Amino acid sequence: MNSPNKDRRLIIIGFLLLPSFSFASPTKPLITMWKSPTCGCCKDWEIYLQKNGFNVKAIPEGNEQIRIKLGMPIQYGSCHTALVNGYVIEGHVPASEIKRLLFEKPKALGLAVPAMPIGSPGMDGPEYRGKKDSYDVLLISANGKSSIYQSYR
Ligand SMILES: [Cu+2]
């Protein structure tokens, strides 16, 4: 017959082991984003990323300085700039292309959706009444050239 002390020990060991099982699931990639503190569509993109498998750290200090620092050319500029696993992500880039980038690991600076196309993630709130602009997700190379990574039209 088990002693109550031994039962208690087994329960404690069980609880100690539990967290290791939950840690076994793949961890979410951390994406750090710089945005203006008053940018609503930036906040919507942040929430969208959290819902789509990312840990998001938002830095509300604006994105113009960091965009220059990270080497993202101004012609691809948008309202927020982010960094994930060493890649620069400019603007309202869909989560699926960020995941594809992290999977394929191309030699590149990162991805950009220039300006703020209506219908892109974070630019798709009720105020836009389902309107969708065509836009391209651009792969930006280290020398600043771009190629189409994915078209949405
Ligand atoms: Cu925006």
Backbone and ligand atoms as CSV (ligand in chain L), in Angstrom:
chain,resi,resn,atom,element,x,y,z
A,1,MET,N,N,0.840,-1.207,0.000
A,1,MET,CA,C,0.000,0.000,0.000
A,1,MET,C,C,0.879,1.262,0.000
A,2,ASN,N,N,0.531,2.263,-0.833
A,2,ASN,CA,C,1.326,3.490,-0.913
A,2,ASN,C,C,1.131,4.346,0.325
A,3,SER,N,N,2.196,4.926,0.797
A,3,SER,CA,C,2.074,5.868,1.905
A,3,SER,C,C,1.581,7.204,1.351
A,4,PRO,N,N,0.850,7.965,2.152
A,4,PRO,CA,C,0.384,9.294,1.681
A,4,PRO,C,C,1.556,10.176,1.243
A,5,ASN,N,N,2.697,10.035,1.911
A,5,ASN,CA,C,3.863,10.837,1.541
A,5,ASN,C,C,4.358,10.524,0.138
A,6,LYS,N,N,4.350,9.204,-0.174
A,6,LYS,CA,C,4.822,8.798,-1.507
A,6,LYS,C,C,3.854,9.324,-2.578
A,7,ASP,N,N,2.537,9.224,-2.309
A,7,ASP,CA,C,1.540,9.754,-3.252
A,7,ASP,C,C,1.770,11.242,-3.504
A,8,ARG,N,N,2.039,11.950,-2.419
A,8,ARG,CA,C,2.239,13.399,-2.548
A,8,ARG,C,C,3.479,13.678,-3.406
A,9,ARG,N,N,4.514,12.885,-3.176
A,9,ARG,CA,C,5.740,13.064,-3.975
A,9,ARG,C,C,5.465,12.854,-5.468
A,10,LEU,N,N,4.690,11.802,-5.768
A,10,LEU,CA,C,4.389,11.505,-7.179
A,10,LEU,C,C,3.592,12.644,-7.814
A,11,ILE,N,N,2.652,13.191,-7.048
A,11,ILE,CA,C,1.855,14.309,-7.577
A,11,ILE,C,C,2.763,15.501,-7.869
A,12,ILE,N,N,3.685,15.776,-6.945
A,12,ILE,CA,C,4.597,16.925,-7.133
A,12,ILE,C,C,5.471,16.688,-8.363
A,13,ILE,N,N,5.989,15.471,-8.511
A,13,ILE,CA,C,6.826,15.169,-9.691
A,13,ILE,C,C,6.013,15.359,-10.976
A,14,GLY,N,N,4.744,14.901,-10.935
A,14,GLY,CA,C,3.862,15.064,-12.091
A,14,GLY,C,C,3.709,16.518,-12.490
A,15,PHE,N,N,3.522,17.390,-11.508
A,15,PHE,CA,C,3.367,18.826,-11.793
A,15,PHE,C,C,4.665,19.423,-12.334
A,16,LEU,N,N,5.779,18.926,-11.821
A,16,LEU,CA,C,7.059,19.450,-12.297
A,16,LEU,C,C,7.292,19.064,-13.759
A,17,LEU,N,N,6.788,17.900,-14.160
A,17,LEU,CA,C,6.993,17.433,-15.534
A,17,LEU,C,C,6.061,18.123,-16.523
A,18,LEU,N,N,4.874,18.527,-16.055
A,18,LEU,CA,C,3.855,19.093,-16.952
A,18,LEU,C,C,4.364,20.204,-17.882
A,19,PRO,N,N,5.052,21.222,-17.339
A,19,PRO,CA,C,5.447,22.329,-18.226
A,19,PRO,C,C,6.334,21.885,-19.379
A,20,SER,N,N,7.139,20.838,-19.164
A,20,SER,CA,C,8.045,20.417,-20.236
A,20,SER,C,C,7.263,19.907,-21.442
A,21,PHE,N,N,6.053,19.390,-21.200
A,21,PHE,CA,C,5.245,18.945,-22.341
A,21,PHE,C,C,4.714,20.139,-23.139
A,22,SER,N,N,4.270,21.174,-22.425
A,22,SER,CA,C,3.750,22.341,-23.156
A,22,SER,C,C,4.884,23.072,-23.882
A,23,PHE,N,N,6.106,23.013,-23.339
A,23,PHE,CA,C,7.235,23.656,-24.006
A,23,PHE,C,C,7.655,22.905,-25.277
A,24,ALA,N,N,7.169,21.669,-25.414
A,24,ALA,CA,C,7.580,20.868,-26.563
A,24,ALA,C,C,6.997,21.425,-27.869
A,25,SER,N,N,5.882,22.196,-27.788
A,25,SER,CA,C,5.319,22.764,-29.018
A,25,SER,C,C,6.269,23.831,-29.546
A,26,PRO,N,N,6.343,23.998,-30.880
A,26,PRO,CA,C,7.300,24.974,-31.424
A,26,PRO,C,C,6.980,26.376,-30.933
A,27,THR,N,N,8.003,27.117,-30.574
A,27,THR,CA,C,7.765,28.465,-30.051
A,27,THR,C,C,7.444,29.413,-31.202
A,28,LYS,N,N,6.643,30.412,-30.897
A,28,LYS,CA,C,6.252,31.390,-31.909
A,28,LYS,C,C,7.433,32.309,-32.209
A,29,PRO,N,N,7.629,32.667,-33.481
A,29,PRO,CA,C,8.692,33.621,-33.784
A,29,PRO,C,C,8.385,34.992,-33.171
A,30,LEU,N,N,9.429,35.636,-32.694
A,30,LEU,CA,C,9.271,36.985,-32.132
A,30,LEU,C,C,9.485,38.011,-33.231
A,31,ILE,N,N,8.526,38.885,-33.406
A,31,ILE,CA,C,8.659,39.984,-34.368
A,31,ILE,C,C,8.580,41.298,-33.592
A,32,THR,N,N,9.589,42.129,-33.791
A,32,THR,CA,C,9.629,43.427,-33.125
A,32,THR,C,C,9.198,44.477,-34.131
A,33,MET,N,N,8.243,45.309,-33.765
A,33,MET,CA,C,7.763,46.331,-34.705
A,33,MET,C,C,7.884,47.729,-34.107
A,34,TRP,N,N,8.239,48.670,-34.970
A,34,TRP,CA,C,8.319,50.079,-34.593
A,34,TRP,C,C,7.176,50.807,-35.278
A,35,LYS,N,N,6.471,51.613,-34.522
A,35,LYS,CA,C,5.301,52.310,-35.061
A,35,LYS,C,C,5.066,53.579,-34.274
A,36,SER,N,N,4.255,54.438,-34.827
A,36,SER,CA,C,3.851,55.624,-34.070
A,36,SER,C,C,2.828,55.181,-33.019
A,37,PRO,N,N,2.845,55.829,-31.825
A,37,PRO,CA,C,1.907,55.404,-30.782
A,37,PRO,C,C,0.450,55.616,-31.167
A,38,THR,N,N,0.190,56.461,-32.168
A,38,THR,CA,C,-1.201,56.770,-32.515
A,38,THR,C,C,-1.675,56.062,-33.782
A,39,CYS,N,N,-0.862,55.152,-34.312
A,39,CYS,CA,C,-1.198,54.507,-35.596
A,39,CYS,C,C,-2.178,53.358,-35.384
A,40,GLY,N,N,-3.414,53.543,-35.836
A,40,GLY,CA,C,-4.454,52.534,-35.644
A,40,GLY,C,C,-4.257,51.302,-36.501
A,41,CYS,N,N,-3.869,51.499,-37.779
A,41,CYS,CA,C,-3.718,50.340,-38.657
A,41,CYS,C,C,-2.474,49.531,-38.278
A,42,CYS,N,N,-1.489,50.189,-37.641
A,42,CYS,CA,C,-0.321,49.460,-37.115
A,42,CYS,C,C,-0.772,48.532,-35.991
A,43,LYS,N,N,-1.616,49.065,-35.119
A,43,LYS,CA,C,-2.149,48.271,-34.000
A,43,LYS,C,C,-2.949,47.082,-34.534
A,44,ASP,N,N,-3.736,47.330,-35.596
A,44,ASP,CA,C,-4.532,46.241,-36.185
A,44,ASP,C,C,-3.628,45.160,-36.787
A,45,TRP,N,N,-2.510,45.576,-37.390
A,45,TRP,CA,C,-1.555,44.600,-37.942
A,45,TRP,C,C,-0.902,43.799,-36.811
A,46,GLU,N,N,-0.606,44.487,-35.712
A,46,GLU,CA,C,-0.012,43.827,-34.540
A,46,GLU,C,C,-0.961,42.739,-34.008
A,47,ILE,N,N,-2.236,43.082,-33.879
A,47,ILE,CA,C,-3.230,42.122,-33.373
A,47,ILE,C,C,-3.371,40.957,-34.356
A,48,TYR,N,N,-3.396,41.286,-35.647
A,48,TYR,CA,C,-3.473,40.265,-36.702
A,48,TYR,C,C,-2.306,39.279,-36.607
A,49,LEU,N,N,-1.087,39.778,-36.403
A,49,LEU,CA,C,0.086,38.900,-36.297
A,49,LEU,C,C,-0.015,38.005,-35.069
A,50,GLN,N,N,-0.478,38.574,-33.954
A,50,GLN,CA,C,-0.633,37.778,-32.732
A,50,GLN,C,C,-1.617,36.638,-32.958
A,51,LYS,N,N,-2.672,36.919,-33.725
A,51,LYS,CA,C,-3.677,35.882,-34.020
A,51,LYS,C,C,-3.136,34.855,-35.000
A,52,ASN,N,N,-2.049,35.192,-35.701
A,52,ASN,CA,C,-1.533,34.313,-36.749
A,52,ASN,C,C,-0.148,33.744,-36.422
A,53,GLY,N,N,0.079,33.514,-35.139
A,53,GLY,CA,C,1.231,32.714,-34.753
A,53,GLY,C,C,2.520,33.448,-34.455
A,54,PHE,N,N,2.458,34.752,-34.177
A,54,PHE,CA,C,3.677,35.488,-33.846
A,54,PHE,C,C,3.583,36.090,-32.441
A,55,ASN,N,N,4.737,36.166,-31.793
A,55,ASN,CA,C,4.867,37.010,-30.610
A,55,ASN,C,C,5.287,38.383,-31.105
A,56,VAL,N,N,4.554,39.404,-30.726
A,56,VAL,CA,C,4.838,40.739,-31.243
A,56,VAL,C,C,5.287,41.649,-30.107
A,57,LYS,N,N,6.416,42.298,-30.314
A,57,LYS,CA,C,6.873,43.338,-29.383
A,57,LYS,C,C,6.770,44.661,-30.120
A,58,ALA,N,N,5.889,45.525,-29.671
A,58,ALA,CA,C,5.669,46.807,-30.349
A,58,ALA,C,C,6.425,47.917,-29.630
A,59,ILE,N,N,7.167,48.699,-30.389
A,59,ILE,CA,C,7.910,49.838,-29.847
A,59,ILE,C,C,7.299,51.116,-30.422
A,60,PRO,N,N,6.571,51.883,-29.585
A,60,PRO,CA,C,5.801,53.029,-30.102
A,60,PRO,C,C,6.645,54.300,-30.230
A,61,GLU,N,N,7.702,54.230,-31.001
A,61,GLU,CA,C,8.608,55.386,-31.143
A,61,GLU,C,C,8.697,55.867,-32.585
A,62,GLY,N,N,7.738,55.471,-33.411
A,62,GLY,CA,C,7.808,55.817,-34.825
A,62,GLY,C,C,8.739,54.855,-35.555
A,63,ASN,N,N,8.695,54.863,-36.899
A,63,ASN,CA,C,9.476,53.869,-37.646
A,63,ASN,C,C,10.435,54.486,-38.661
A,64,GLU,N,N,10.475,55.814,-38.758
A,64,GLU,CA,C,11.293,56.401,-39.830
A,64,GLU,C,C,12.786,56.227,-39.569
A,65,GLN,N,N,13.205,56.460,-38.322
A,65,GLN,CA,C,14.631,56.305,-37.987
A,65,GLN,C,C,15.070,54.859,-38.145
A,66,ILE,N,N,14.270,53.939,-37.640
A,66,ILE,CA,C,14.666,52.522,-37.670
A,66,ILE,C,C,14.656,51.999,-39.112
A,67,ARG,N,N,13.738,52.521,-39.940
A,67,ARG,CA,C,13.704,52.092,-41.333
A,67,ARG,C,C,15.033,52.432,-42.025
A,68,ILE,N,N,15.506,53.652,-41.771
A,68,ILE,CA,C,16.799,54.076,-42.330
A,68,ILE,C,C,17.918,53.194,-41.769
A,69,LYS,N,N,17.898,52.992,-40.454
A,69,LYS,CA,C,18.943,52.221,-39.778
A,69,LYS,C,C,19.006,50.783,-40.300
A,70,LEU,N,N,17.840,50.212,-40.566
A,70,LEU,CA,C,17.801,48.811,-41.017
A,70,LEU,C,C,18.017,48.683,-42.523
A,71,GLY,N,N,18.051,49.817,-43.233
A,71,GLY,CA,C,18.396,49.785,-44.656
A,71,GLY,C,C,17.243,49.534,-45.601
A,72,MET,N,N,16.014,49.749,-45.113
A,72,MET,CA,C,14.859,49.579,-45.998
A,72,MET,C,C,14.680,50.873,-46.805
A,73,PRO,N,N,14.817,50.801,-48.147
A,73,PRO,CA,C,14.709,52.028,-48.953
A,73,PRO,C,C,13.338,52.707,-48.797
A,74,ILE,N,N,13.377,54.037,-48.826
A,74,ILE,CA,C,12.184,54.845,-48.550
A,74,ILE,C,C,11.071,54.569,-49.564
A,75,GLN,N,N,11.447,54.179,-50.807
A,75,GLN,CA,C,10.369,53.977,-51.795
A,75,GLN,C,C,9.454,52.785,-51.449
A,76,TYR,N,N,9.899,51.950,-50.517
A,76,TYR,CA,C,9.046,50.837,-50.062
A,76,TYR,C,C,8.377,51.163,-48.721
A,77,GLY,N,N,8.492,52.411,-48.301
A,77,GLY,CA,C,8.071,52.782,-46.957
A,77,GLY,C,C,6.590,52.654,-46.687
A,78,SER,N,N,6.285,52.369,-45.430
A,78,SER,CA,C,4.900,52.293,-44.970
A,78,SER,C,C,4.842,52.817,-43.537
A,79,CYS,N,N,3.795,52.471,-42.823
A,79,CYS,CA,C,3.533,53.073,-41.518
A,79,CYS,C,C,4.242,52.359,-40.371
A,80,HIS,N,N,4.745,51.153,-40.606
A,80,HIS,CA,C,5.479,50.469,-39.528
A,80,HIS,C,C,6.578,49.603,-40.131
A,81,THR,N,N,7.614,49.410,-39.339
A,81,THR,CA,C,8.781,48.632,-39.759
A,81,THR,C,C,9.032,47.584,-38.691
A,82,ALA,N,N,9.330,46.359,-39.117
A,82,ALA,CA,C,9.491,45.283,-38.139
A,82,ALA,C,C,10.734,44.461,-38.455
A,83,LEU,N,N,11.144,43.682,-37.475
A,83,LEU,CA,C,12.326,42.835,-37.610
A,83,LEU,C,C,11.982,41.457,-37.054
A,84,VAL,N,N,12.221,40.424,-37.882
A,84,VAL,CA,C,11.988,39.051,-37.425
A,84,VAL,C,C,13.117,38.168,-37.956
A,85,ASN,N,N,13.794,37.481,-37.060
A,85,ASN,CA,C,14.921,36.608,-37.428
A,85,ASN,C,C,15.907,37.282,-38.388
A,86,GLY,N,N,16.160,38.573,-38.188
A,86,GLY,CA,C,17.121,39.297,-39.012
A,86,GLY,C,C,16.551,39.858,-40.306
A,87,TYR,N,N,15.294,39.588,-40.617
A,87,TYR,CA,C,14.647,40.137,-41.809
A,87,TYR,C,C,13.839,41.391,-41.457
A,88,VAL,N,N,13.892,42.372,-42.356
A,88,VAL,CA,C,13.107,43.592,-42.173
A,88,VAL,C,C,11.753,43.396,-42.854
A,89,ILE,N,N,10.698,43.732,-42.155
A,89,ILE,CA,C,9.336,43.622,-42.696
A,89,ILE,C,C,8.734,45.023,-42.670
A,90,GLU,N,N,8.451,45.562,-43.845
A,90,GLU,CA,C,7.931,46.932,-43.953
A,90,GLU,C,C,6.463,46.911,-44.359
A,91,GLY,N,N,5.625,47.508,-43.547
A,91,GLY,CA,C,4.230,47.676,-43.918
A,91,GLY,C,C,3.343,46.478,-43.622
A,92,HIS,N,N,2.168,46.487,-44.277
A,92,HIS,CA,C,1.104,45.525,-43.965
A,92,HIS,C,C,1.304,44.185,-44.677
A,93,VAL,N,N,2.396,43.523,-44.363
A,93,VAL,CA,C,2.732,42.238,-44.995
A,93,VAL,C,C,1.901,41.123,-44.352
A,94,PRO,N,N,1.274,40.262,-45.179
A,94,PRO,CA,C,0.505,39.144,-44.614
A,94,PRO,C,C,1.400,38.140,-43.879
A,95,ALA,N,N,0.838,37.499,-42.853
A,95,ALA,CA,C,1.570,36.524,-42.049
A,95,ALA,C,C,2.069,35.355,-42.906
A,96,SER,N,N,1.293,34.980,-43.928
A,96,SER,CA,C,1.683,33.811,-44.732
A,96,SER,C,C,3.011,34.040,-45.455
A,97,GLU,N,N,3.243,35.266,-45.934
A,97,GLU,CA,C,4.522,35.553,-46.608
A,97,GLU,C,C,5.671,35.655,-45.596
A,98,ILE,N,N,5.383,36.146,-44.405
A,98,ILE,CA,C,6.447,36.192,-43.380
A,98,ILE,C,C,6.848,34.763,-43.005
A,99,LYS,N,N,5.853,33.893,-42.841
A,99,LYS,CA,C,6.154,32.487,-42.507
A,99,LYS,C,C,6.927,31.817,-43.632
A,100,ARG,N,N,6.526,32.098,-44.873
A,100,ARG,CA,C,7.231,31.532,-46.027
A,100,ARG,C,C,8.685,32.022,-46.060
A,101,LEU,N,N,8.880,33.303,-45.766
A,101,LEU,CA,C,10.233,33.877,-45.730
A,101,LEU,C,C,11.090,33.170,-44.679
A,102,LEU,N,N,10.501,32.947,-43.492
A,102,LEU,CA,C,11.257,32.316,-42.407
A,102,LEU,C,C,11.554,30.860,-42.740
A,103,PHE,N,N,10.690,30.253,-43.540
A,103,PHE,CA,C,10.882,28.860,-43.945
A,103,PHE,C,C,11.917,28.753,-45.064
A,104,GLU,N,N,11.785,29.618,-46.075
A,104,GLU,CA,C,12.678,29.544,-47.250
A,104,GLU,C,C,14.047,30.184,-46.998
A,105,LYS,N,N,14.081,31.122,-46.058
A,105,LYS,CA,C,15.336,31.825,-45.703
A,105,LYS,C,C,16.130,32.301,-46.925
A,106,PRO,N,N,15.514,33.100,-47.821
A,106,PRO,CA,C,16.266,33.600,-48.975
A,106,PRO,C,C,17.301,34.629,-48.524
A,107,LYS,N,N,18.314,34.825,-49.384
A,107,LYS,CA,C,19.274,35.912,-49.123
A,107,LYS,C,C,18.572,37.206,-49.474
A,108,ALA,N,N,18.152,37.972,-48.513
A,108,ALA,CA,C,17.387,39.188,-48.788
A,108,ALA,C,C,17.381,40.075,-47.553
A,109,LEU,N,N,17.046,41.356,-47.800
A,109,LEU,CA,C,16.851,42.268,-46.671
A,109,LEU,C,C,15.548,41.937,-45.958
A,110,GLY,N,N,14.509,41.658,-46.755
A,110,GLY,CA,C,13.220,41.352,-46.150
A,110,GLY,C,C,12.073,41.531,-47.116
A,111,LEU,N,N,10.910,41.840,-46.575
A,111,LEU,CA,C,9.685,41.983,-47.359
A,111,LEU,C,C,9.096,43.373,-47.149
A,112,ALA,N,N,8.348,43.841,-48.159
A,112,ALA,CA,C,7.666,45.125,-48.024
A,112,ALA,C,C,6.341,45.103,-48.767
A,113,VAL,N,N,5.360,45.732,-48.158
A,113,VAL,CA,C,4.137,46.140,-48.845
A,113,VAL,C,C,4.135,47.666,-48.748
A,114,PRO,N,N,4.615,48.356,-49.817
A,114,PRO,CA,C,4.737,49.810,-49.748
A,114,PRO,C,C,3.378,50.502,-49.556
A,115,ALA,N,N,3.451,51.694,-48.963
A,115,ALA,CA,C,2.256,52.487,-48.668
A,115,ALA,C,C,1.299,51.678,-47.788
A,116,MET,N,N,0.015,51.821,-47.979
A,116,MET,CA,C,-0.939,51.115,-47.133
A,116,MET,C,C,-2.139,50.688,-47.965
A,117,PRO,N,N,-1.987,49.611,-48.768
A,117,PRO,CA,C,-3.123,49.210,-49.608
A,117,PRO,C,C,-4.338,48.782,-48.786
A,118,ILE,N,N,-5.489,49.262,-49.200
A,118,ILE,CA,C,-6.731,48.880,-48.523
A,118,ILE,C,C,-7.014,47.408,-48.826
A,119,GLY,N,N,-7.354,46.669,-47.764
A,119,GLY,CA,C,-7.637,45.249,-47.902
A,119,GLY,C,C,-6.489,44.368,-47.428
A,120,SER,N,N,-5.288,44.972,-47.249
A,120,SER,CA,C,-4.166,44.198,-46.703
A,120,SER,C,C,-4.376,44.033,-45.191
A,121,PRO,N,N,-3.702,43.067,-44.570
A,121,PRO,CA,C,-3.951,42.816,-43.141
A,121,PRO,C,C,-3.684,44.052,-42.281
A,122,GLY,N,N,-4.683,44.432,-41.509
A,122,GLY,CA,C,-4.601,45.646,-40.687
A,122,GLY,C,C,-5.221,46.846,-41.384
A,123,MET,N,N,-5.428,46.710,-42.707
A,123,MET,CA,C,-6.092,47.768,-43.493
A,123,MET,C,C,-7.436,47.219,-43.996
A,124,ASP,N,N,-8.013,46.340,-43.194
A,124,ASP,CA,C,-9.213,45.615,-43.627
A,124,ASP,C,C,-10.325,45.711,-42.580
A,125,GLY,N,N,-10.297,46.779,-41.799
A,125,GLY,CA,C,-11.331,46.957,-40.776
A,125,GLY,C,C,-12.676,47.312,-41.386
A,126,PRO,N,N,-13.736,47.373,-40.547
A,126,PRO,CA,C,-15.088,47.636,-41.038
A,126,PRO,C,C,-15.203,48.979,-41.771
A,127,GLU,N,N,-14.308,49.939,-41.421
A,127,GLU,CA,C,-14.376,51.258,-42.060
A,127,GLU,C,C,-14.098,51.182,-43.556
A,128,TYR,N,N,-13.475,50.082,-44.030
A,128,TYR,CA,C,-13.158,49.964,-45.460
A,128,TYR,C,C,-14.257,49.200,-46.222
A,129,ARG,N,N,-15.240,48.725,-45.481
A,129,ARG,CA,C,-16.440,48.090,-46.062
A,129,ARG,C,C,-16.101,47.025,-47.096
A,130,GLY,N,N,-15.085,46.219,-46.791
A,130,GLY,CA,C,-14.757,45.082,-47.659
A,130,GLY,C,C,-14.019,45.453,-48.935
A,131,LYS,N,N,-13.671,46.732,-49.100
A,131,LYS,CA,C,-12.950,47.158,-50.299
A,131,LYS,C,C,-11.549,46.551,-50.286
A,132,LYS,N,N,-11.072,46.101,-51.423
A,132,LYS,CA,C,-9.740,45.515,-51.521
A,132,LYS,C,C,-8.993,46.094,-52.709
A,133,ASP,N,N,-7.841,46.709,-52.441
A,133,ASP,CA,C,-6.940,47.134,-53.518
A,133,ASP,C,C,-6.039,45.957,-53.892
A,134,SER,N,N,-5.589,45.926,-55.138
A,134,SER,CA,C,-4.545,44.980,-55.526
A,134,SER,C,C,-3.231,45.447,-54.919
A,135,TYR,N,N,-2.419,44.498,-54.502
A,135,TYR,CA,C,-1.082,44.883,-54.026
A,135,TYR,C,C,-0.128,43.705,-54.164
A,136,ASP,N,N,1.149,44.030,-54.133
A,136,ASP,CA,C,2.188,43.004,-54.204
A,136,ASP,C,C,2.995,43.009,-52.913
A,137,VAL,N,N,3.348,41.821,-52.470
A,137,VAL,CA,C,4.347,41.685,-51.411
A,137,VAL,C,C,5.696,41.579,-52.113
A,138,LEU,N,N,6.590,42.523,-51.816
A,138,LEU,CA,C,7.885,42.572,-52.498
A,138,LEU,C,C,8.976,41.950,-51.641
A,139,LEU,N,N,9.820,41.172,-52.303
A,139,LEU,CA,C,11.046,40.688,-51.667
A,139,LEU,C,C,12.124,41.726,-51.962
A,140,ILE,N,N,12.713,42.291,-50.926
A,140,ILE,CA,C,13.715,43.343,-51.093
A,140,ILE,C,C,15.096,42.738,-50.866
A,141,SER,N,N,15.947,42.920,-51.863
A,141,SER,CA,C,17.302,42.371,-51.722
A,141,SER,C,C,18.200,43.358,-50.989
A,142,ALA,N,N,19.372,42.902,-50.607
A,142,ALA,CA,C,20.290,43.736,-49.827
A,142,ALA,C,C,20.700,44.991,-50.591
A,143,ASN,N,N,20.701,44.931,-51.948
A,143,ASN,CA,C,21.070,46.126,-52.729
A,143,ASN,C,C,19.859,47.020,-53.017
A,144,GLY,N,N,18.714,46.718,-52.423
A,144,GLY,CA,C,17.551,47.583,-52.532
A,144,GLY,C,C,16.637,47.274,-53.705
A,145,LYS,N,N,16.999,46.274,-54.528
A,145,LYS,CA,C,16.123,45.899,-55.643
A,145,LYS,C,C,14.974,45.043,-55.116
A,146,SER,N,N,13.881,45.037,-55.879
A,146,SER,CA,C,12.720,44.283,-55.420
A,146,SER,C,C,12.257,43.302,-56.486
A,147,SER,N,N,11.633,42.220,-56.027
A,147,SER,CA,C,10.937,41.310,-56.920
A,147,SER,C,C,9.630,40.931,-56.252
A,148,ILE,N,N,8.664,40.517,-57.068
A,148,ILE,CA,C,7.346,40.189,-56.507
A,148,ILE,C,C,7.419,38.824,-55.826
A,149,TYR,N,N,7.114,38.817,-54.547
A,149,TYR,CA,C,7.129,37.585,-53.761
A,149,TYR,C,C,5.752,36.937,-53.799
A,150,GLN,N,N,4.731,37.784,-53.761
A,150,GLN,CA,C,3.347,37.308,-53.835
A,150,GLN,C,C,2.463,38.454,-54.290
A,151,SER,N,N,1.552,38.165,-55.208
A,151,SER,CA,C,0.587,39.167,-55.656
A,151,SER,C,C,-0.766,38.913,-55.029
A,152,TYR,N,N,-1.407,39.994,-54.614
A,152,TYR,CA,C,-2.803,39.883,-54.162
A,152,TYR,C,C,-3.636,40.744,-55.088
A,153,ARG,N,N,-4.436,40.114,-55.911
A,153,ARG,CA,C,-5.304,40.872,-56.807
A,153,ARG,C,C,-6.555,40.089,-57.163
L,1,CU,CU,CU,-0.841,51.260,-41.903
